[in-house]
Amino acid sequence: MAEYTVVKVSDVPDQADNLGIDPEQFEIRFLRNDLNCEHCGVSFARYSKGYAAGGHTHNRQEEIYLLISGRAQALVGDNEVIDLEPWTAIRVPPETPRALRVVGDEDAVFVKIGAPNTGPGDGRGVPEDFGWPD
């Protein structure tokens, strides 16, 4: 018999409040534990209209951000702004600073994938000069 795990995203608790972020502005559901992921992490994230996330880097984990709906921008590296539209993905290596924000009049919904599965504690800050240009 094949081994697999099925998880309904809405059954996984939203962690925005635990991260100190207003759940009306940002929703994040970390699925890796519920899915029993060994080598990667996967998350669902919803950014409300007008929301811009703070930046971060990682020690070991590379990340892929797949925009499912809405419009967004990614800020990467030396403050380069990348426009994202639905069904566009961007991969960011661990040491590259990154941030996301919503553009347009609707929420932006992402699936985020990270590997290896480092769990909490792999995230780091960003350089002092990293930030949205406007």
N, CA, C and O of each residue as an XYZ file, in Angstrom:
536
protein
N       0.839     -1.178      0.000
C       0.000      0.000      0.000
C       0.891      1.250      0.000
O       1.861      1.323      0.755
N       0.566      2.210     -0.830
C       1.349      3.438     -0.958
C       1.202      4.304      0.288
O       0.148      4.342      0.923
N       2.278      4.991      0.616
C       2.236      5.932      1.729
C       2.012      7.333      1.175
O       2.665      7.734      0.211
N       1.103      8.069      1.774
C       0.844      9.446      1.370
C       0.089     10.141      2.491
O      -0.414      9.500      3.414
N       0.020     11.470      2.392
C      -0.687     12.272      3.379
C      -1.545     13.283      2.643
O      -1.087     13.917      1.693
N      -2.783     13.434      3.077
C      -3.708     14.403      2.501
C      -4.079     15.404      3.586
O      -4.437     15.019      4.699
N      -3.994     16.681      3.260
C      -4.322     17.733      4.219
C      -5.182     18.777      3.527
O      -4.865     19.217      2.422
N      -6.267     19.172      4.175
C      -7.079     20.288      3.715
C      -6.468     21.559      4.309
O      -6.340     21.673      5.528
N      -6.096     22.498      3.467
C      -5.392     23.700      3.915
C      -6.157     24.417      5.025
O      -5.553     24.878      5.993
N      -7.456     24.515      4.895
C      -8.244     25.245      5.895
C      -8.255     24.549      7.261
O      -8.642     25.164      8.254
N      -7.840     23.289      7.331
C      -7.752     22.581      8.612
C      -6.455     22.874      9.360
O      -6.335     22.558     10.544
N      -5.490     23.475      8.677
C      -4.204     23.817      9.298
C      -4.327     25.222      9.881
O      -4.722     26.145      9.168
N      -4.000     25.406     11.152
C      -4.185     26.717     11.788
C      -3.377     27.835     11.131
O      -2.234     27.639     10.718
N      -3.996     28.999     11.045
C      -3.324     30.215     10.579
C      -2.347     30.657     11.672
O      -2.717     30.737     12.843
N      -1.106     30.941     11.289
C      -0.070     31.320     12.248
C       0.250     32.817     12.262
O       1.194     33.234     12.934
N      -0.509     33.620     11.543
C      -0.208     35.054     11.473
C      -0.149     35.687     12.858
O       0.794     36.415     13.167
N      -1.132     35.421     13.680
C      -1.186     36.006     15.022
C       0.041     35.598     15.839
O       0.592     36.415     16.577
N       0.471     34.340     15.713
C       1.661     33.871     16.433
C       2.933     34.550     15.952
O       3.921     34.608     16.683
N       2.913     35.063     14.728
C       4.063     35.778     14.181
C       3.980     37.284     14.450
O       4.854     38.047     14.038
N       2.922     37.698     15.144
C       2.749     39.110     15.465
C       2.234     39.941     14.309
O       2.465     41.149     14.257
N       1.530     39.297     13.371
C       1.006     39.988     12.193
C      -0.513     39.936     12.232
O      -1.096     38.913     12.591
N      -1.146     41.029     11.865
C      -2.602     41.125     11.861
C      -3.194     40.087     10.902
O      -2.924     40.150      9.703
N      -3.989     39.138     11.395
C      -4.588     38.116     10.530
C      -5.530     38.682      9.467
O      -5.849     37.995      8.497
N      -5.976     39.921      9.640
C      -6.802     40.548      8.599
C      -5.941     40.953      7.392
O      -6.442     41.065      6.273
N      -4.654     41.166      7.633
C      -3.732     41.590      6.576
C      -2.949     40.435      5.960
O      -2.543     40.499      4.800
N      -2.741     39.379      6.747
C      -1.852     38.301      6.320
C      -2.321     36.994      6.934
O      -2.649     36.937      8.119
N      -2.352     35.959      6.134
C      -2.709     34.614      6.597
C      -1.594     33.679      6.149
O      -1.187     33.711      4.988
N      -1.099     32.845      7.059
C      -0.049     31.886      6.706
C      -0.345     30.558      7.398
O      -0.552     30.499      8.610
N      -0.361     29.506      6.605
C      -0.617     28.157      7.115
C       0.551     27.275      6.700
O       0.750     27.000      5.517
N       1.325     26.831      7.700
C       2.499     25.991      7.465
C       2.048     24.530      7.412
O       1.570     23.990      8.410
N       2.197     23.904      6.271
C       1.657     22.565      6.055
C       2.667     21.442      6.280
O       2.281     20.273      6.301
N       3.947     21.766      6.447
C       4.981     20.726      6.446
C       4.767     19.651      7.502
O       4.938     18.467      7.214
N       4.397     20.040      8.720
C       4.208     19.041      9.769
C       2.969     18.184      9.505
O       3.004     16.962      9.647
N       1.876     18.841      9.120
C       0.635     18.101      8.850
C       0.791     17.138      7.673
O       0.154     16.086      7.630
N       1.652     17.515      6.714
C       1.909     16.652      5.554
C       3.029     15.641      5.806
O       3.312     14.798      4.955
N       3.665     15.728      6.981
C       4.794     14.855      7.319
C       5.945     15.005      6.319
O       6.567     14.017      5.929
N       6.222     16.233      5.911
C       7.310     16.490      4.952
C       8.652     16.162      5.592
O       8.920     16.545      6.731
N       9.483     15.455      4.854
C      10.830     15.134      5.326
C      11.875     16.068      4.738
O      12.819     16.449      5.430
N      11.722     16.443      3.469
C      12.785     17.161      2.772
C      12.417     18.572      2.325
O      13.282     19.304      1.844
N      11.174     18.964      2.472
C      10.755     20.297      2.043
C       9.697     20.822      3.003
O       9.163     20.086      3.833
N       9.409     22.099      2.871
C       8.301     22.711      3.581
C       7.365     23.314      2.553
O       7.795     23.679      1.459
N       6.108     23.421      2.889
C       5.136     24.044      1.987
C       4.151     24.834      2.839
O       3.724     24.388      3.904
N       3.803     26.014      2.344
C       2.891     26.890      3.075
C       1.883     27.514      2.124
O       2.146     27.681      0.934
N       0.735     27.850      2.671
C      -0.278     28.653      1.989
C      -0.182     30.038      2.607
O      -0.091     30.164      3.828
N      -0.202     31.089      1.775
C      -0.180     32.459      2.301
C      -1.136     33.333      1.511
O      -1.216     33.257      0.284
N      -1.862     34.169      2.254
C      -2.746     35.162      1.643
C      -2.337     36.526      2.178
O      -2.308     36.754      3.388
N      -2.019     37.432      1.251
C      -1.659     38.805      1.586
C      -2.841     39.688      1.195
O      -3.291     39.633      0.050
N      -3.347     40.490      2.105
C      -4.472     41.379      1.814
C      -4.039     42.554      0.952
O      -2.867     42.929      0.934
N      -4.988     43.123      0.248
C      -4.750     44.306     -0.593
C      -3.931     45.333      0.178
O      -4.270     45.693      1.305
N      -2.845     45.804     -0.445
C      -2.011     46.838      0.162
C      -0.947     46.331      1.117
O      -0.126     47.121      1.584
N      -0.931     45.030      1.425
C       0.021     44.500      2.408
C       1.403     44.287      1.789
O       1.521     43.795      0.667
N       2.432     44.658      2.522
C       3.822     44.413      2.129
C       4.524     43.703      3.281
O       4.528     44.192      4.411
N       5.105     42.567      2.993
C       5.803     41.793      4.027
C       7.209     42.326      4.229
O       7.830     42.853      3.305
N       7.698     42.182      5.444
C       9.089     42.515      5.720
C       9.999     41.480      5.073
O       9.573     40.356      4.807
N      11.216     41.844      4.826
C      12.142     40.954      4.150
C      12.813     39.964      5.084
O      12.799     40.125      6.304
N      13.402     38.932      4.483
C      14.177     37.960      5.231
C      15.132     37.222      4.298
O      15.027     37.315      3.075
N      16.052     36.496      4.894
C      16.948     35.573      4.203
C      16.898     34.264      4.992
O      16.186     34.157      5.991
N      17.658     33.276      4.535
C      17.743     32.007      5.261
C      19.193     31.571      5.370
O      20.052     32.007      4.603
N      19.445     30.709      6.332
C      20.763     30.089      6.455
C      20.954     28.997      5.405
O      21.995     28.943      4.751
N      19.942     28.115      5.236
C      20.079     26.954      4.351
C      18.945     26.788      3.352
O      19.144     26.166      2.308
N      17.791     27.309      3.630
C      16.606     26.987      2.826
C      16.430     27.906      1.622
O      16.398     29.129      1.761
N      16.316     27.299      0.431
C      15.900     28.065     -0.740
C      14.369     28.019     -0.765
O      13.755     27.087     -0.246
N      13.769     29.039     -1.376
C      12.311     29.107     -1.410
C      11.807     29.378     -2.819
O      12.462     30.042     -3.623
N      10.635     28.849     -3.087
C       9.901     29.118     -4.320
C       8.563     29.713     -3.909
O       7.856     29.160     -3.066
N       8.225     30.842     -4.512
C       6.950     31.500     -4.271
C       6.139     31.393     -5.556
O       6.540     31.931     -6.588
N       5.014     30.711     -5.502
C       4.136     30.533     -6.645
C       2.875     31.355     -6.400
O       2.084     31.037     -5.512
N       2.690     32.413     -7.190
C       1.504     33.257     -7.056
C       0.333     32.559     -7.748
O       0.392     32.273     -8.944
N      -0.710     32.293     -7.005
C      -1.894     31.596     -7.522
C      -2.922     32.590     -8.048
O      -3.479     32.408     -9.130
N      -3.169     33.650     -7.268
C      -4.144     34.657     -7.703
C      -3.742     36.019     -7.177
O      -2.952     36.136     -6.240
N      -4.301     37.047     -7.798
C      -3.957     38.418     -7.452
C      -2.716     38.858     -8.217
O      -2.233     38.170     -9.116
N      -2.222     40.022     -7.833
C      -0.989     40.559     -8.422
C      -0.063     40.928     -7.283
O      -0.500     41.403     -6.235
N       1.220     40.703     -7.502
C       2.185     40.962     -6.439
C       3.520     41.363     -7.049
O       3.741     41.270     -8.256
N       4.390     41.809     -6.169
C       5.767     42.088     -6.539
C       6.673     41.394     -5.535
O       6.344     41.255     -4.357
N       7.821     40.964     -6.035
C       8.869     40.433     -5.177
C      10.021     41.427     -5.194
O      10.387     41.953     -6.245
N      10.577     41.672     -4.042
C      11.776     42.486     -3.902
C      12.904     41.513     -3.577
O      12.833     40.802     -2.575
N      13.943     41.472     -4.410
C      15.008     40.488     -4.228
C      16.384     41.131     -4.378
O      16.547     42.158     -5.037
N      17.357     40.499     -3.751
C      18.754     40.891     -3.936
C      19.046     42.330     -3.590
O      18.823     42.772     -2.463
N      19.550     43.062     -4.577
C      19.917     44.473     -4.393
C      18.727     45.390     -4.676
O      18.838     46.342     -5.448
N      17.601     45.098     -4.050
C      16.361     45.885     -4.176
C      15.795     45.871     -5.596
O      15.273     46.881     -6.067
N      15.897     44.737     -6.272
C      15.297     44.578     -7.595
C      13.827     44.188     -7.430
O      13.515     43.240     -6.709
N      12.932     44.910     -8.089
C      11.493     44.651     -8.003
C      11.070     43.815     -9.211
O      11.319     44.187    -10.358
N      10.426     42.681     -8.931
C       9.955     41.760     -9.967
C       8.431     41.731     -9.912
O       7.859     41.444     -8.861
N       7.767     42.023    -11.028
C       6.309     41.933    -11.104
C       5.900     40.476    -11.261
O       6.468     39.742    -12.070
N       4.905     40.067    -10.474
C       4.389     38.706    -10.528
C       2.921     38.735    -10.912
O       2.165     39.587    -10.445
N       2.528     37.814    -11.751
C       1.122     37.644    -12.099
C       0.758     36.205    -11.781
O       1.649     35.384    -11.564
N      -0.533     35.874    -11.748
C      -0.931     34.513    -11.387
C      -0.205     33.454    -12.219
O       0.029     33.610    -13.417
N       0.132     32.387    -11.531
C       0.819     31.229    -12.081
C       2.241     31.558    -12.530
O       2.773     30.971    -13.472
N       2.840     32.528    -11.815
C       4.254     32.849    -11.978
C       4.966     32.415    -10.698
O       4.466     32.636     -9.595
N       6.124     31.802    -10.853
C       6.916     31.368     -9.701
C       8.271     32.053     -9.728
O       8.822     32.331    -10.794
N       8.800     32.321     -8.537
C      10.150     32.861     -8.403
C      10.874     32.013     -7.361
O      10.336     31.741     -6.288
N      12.099     31.598     -7.685
C      12.951     30.843     -6.761
C      14.017     31.781     -6.210
O      14.622     32.556     -6.951
N      14.239     31.702     -4.903
C      15.218     32.571     -4.255
C      16.162     31.703     -3.419
O      15.702     30.946     -2.563
N      17.485     31.801     -3.655
C      18.430     31.034     -2.844
C      18.466     31.543     -1.402
O      18.015     32.656     -1.131
N      18.990     30.750     -0.485
C      18.910     31.086      0.942
C      19.421     32.475      1.310
O      18.764     33.196      2.061
N      20.582     32.856      0.789
C      21.237     34.092      1.242
C      20.713     35.355      0.562
O      21.103     36.460      0.942
N      19.843     35.217     -0.430
C      19.321     36.374     -1.146
C      18.157     36.998     -0.385
O      17.176     36.307     -0.110
N      18.232     38.281     -0.037
C      17.106     38.932      0.630
C      15.868     38.901     -0.264
O      15.967     39.001     -1.487
N      14.691     38.761      0.370
C      13.437     38.738     -0.376
C      12.301     39.284      0.469
O      12.299     39.185      1.696
N      11.326     39.870     -0.237
C      10.094     40.357      0.390
C       9.014     40.333     -0.690
O       9.316     40.367     -1.883
N       7.764     40.274     -0.264
C       6.624     40.263     -1.185
C       5.635     41.346     -0.796
O       5.509     41.694      0.378
N       4.930     41.879     -1.798
C       3.849     42.824     -1.510
C       2.765     42.682     -2.573
O       3.006     42.228     -3.691
N       1.561     43.091     -2.176
C       0.398     43.050     -3.060
C       0.347     44.336     -3.869
O       0.584     45.422     -3.341
N       0.039     44.207     -5.144
C      -0.279     45.358     -5.988
C      -1.642     45.069     -6.606
O      -1.979     43.911     -6.853
N      -2.406     46.088     -6.851
C      -3.740     45.873     -7.394
C      -4.795     45.878     -6.304
O      -4.518     46.198     -5.148
N      -6.007     45.520     -6.691
C      -7.171     45.670     -5.818
C      -7.667     44.385     -5.183
O      -8.741     44.378     -4.583
N      -6.916     43.294     -5.296
C      -7.374     42.050     -4.686
C      -6.242     41.413     -3.891
O      -5.074     41.757     -4.071
N      -6.598     40.483     -3.011
C      -5.608     39.755     -2.236
C      -4.686     38.977     -3.167
O      -5.062     38.638     -4.289
N      -3.498     38.702     -2.698
C      -2.559     37.840     -3.412
C      -2.443     36.532     -2.635
O      -2.213     36.530     -1.425
N      -2.605     35.426     -3.346
C      -2.543     34.107     -2.725
C      -1.333     33.368     -3.284
O      -1.154     33.268     -4.498
N      -0.500     32.851     -2.372
C       0.727     32.152     -2.730
C       0.751     30.738     -2.178
O       0.165     30.455     -1.133
N       1.428     29.860     -2.888
C       1.938     28.608     -2.344
C       3.440     28.809     -2.257
O       4.088     29.195     -3.230
N       3.986     28.540     -1.070
C       5.419     28.734     -0.837
C       6.051     27.381     -0.531
O       5.544     26.615      0.289
N       7.165     27.102     -1.203
C       7.846     25.831     -1.036
C       9.278     26.124     -0.643
O       9.927     26.974     -1.253
N       9.777     25.437      0.359
C      11.151     25.621      0.793
C      11.843     24.290      0.995
O      11.226     23.320      1.436
N      13.130     24.244      0.670
C      13.911     23.034      0.869
C      15.355     23.430      1.158
O      15.836     24.416      0.600
N      16.055     22.695      2.006
C      15.553     21.544      2.739
C      14.583     21.965      3.834
O      14.459     23.150      4.143
N      13.908     21.007      4.408
C      12.974     21.261      5.496
C      13.774     21.556      6.756
O      14.178     20.644      7.477
N      13.997     22.831      7.009
C      14.818     23.243      8.149
C      13.993     23.495      9.405
O      14.538     23.553     10.508
N      12.680     23.646      9.240
C      11.846     23.986     10.386
C      12.126     25.400     10.848
O      12.856     26.138     10.185
N      11.549     25.788     11.988
C      11.753     27.149     12.500
C      13.224     27.395     12.848
O      13.963     26.462     13.165
N      13.627     28.636     12.786
C      14.965     29.021     13.209
C      15.972     29.195     12.091
O      17.113     29.572     12.358
N      15.593     28.933     10.841
C      16.521     29.077      9.726
C      16.493     30.493      9.140
O      17.420     30.894      8.436
N      15.437     31.241      9.430
C      15.302     32.588      8.881
C      16.269     33.565      9.515
O      16.630     33.441     10.685
N      16.682     34.543      8.716
C      17.576     35.606      9.180
C      17.027     36.947      8.717
O      16.036     37.005      7.989
N      17.660     37.993      9.134
C      17.293     39.347      8.728
C      17.843     39.682      7.355
O      18.316     38.811      6.625
N      17.772     40.948      7.022
C      18.220     41.448      5.715
C      19.249     42.553      5.942
O      19.334     43.110      7.036
N      20.032     42.871      4.904
C      20.959     44.000      5.013
C      20.223     45.296      5.323
O      19.050     45.450      4.982
N      20.906     46.212      5.961
C      20.318     47.494      6.356
C      19.722     48.265      5.184
O      18.715     48.954      5.346
N      20.330     48.157      4.014
C      19.874     48.939      2.868
C      18.805     48.211      2.014
O      18.442     48.684      0.937
N      18.317     47.077      2.501
C      17.295     46.333      1.766
C      15.913     46.909      2.070
O      15.540     47.039      3.236
N      15.149     47.256      1.024
C      13.802     47.771      1.244
C      13.164     48.240     -0.051
O      13.845     48.496     -1.044
N      11.860     48.346     -0.022
C      11.113     48.800     -1.194
C      11.555     50.211     -1.574
O      11.729     51.067     -0.707
N      11.736     50.450     -2.879
C      12.247     51.750     -3.321
C      11.253     52.910     -3.175
O      11.665     54.069     -3.223
N       9.985     52.634     -3.002
C       9.010     53.739     -2.877
C       8.364     53.791     -1.530
O       7.530     54.660     -1.278
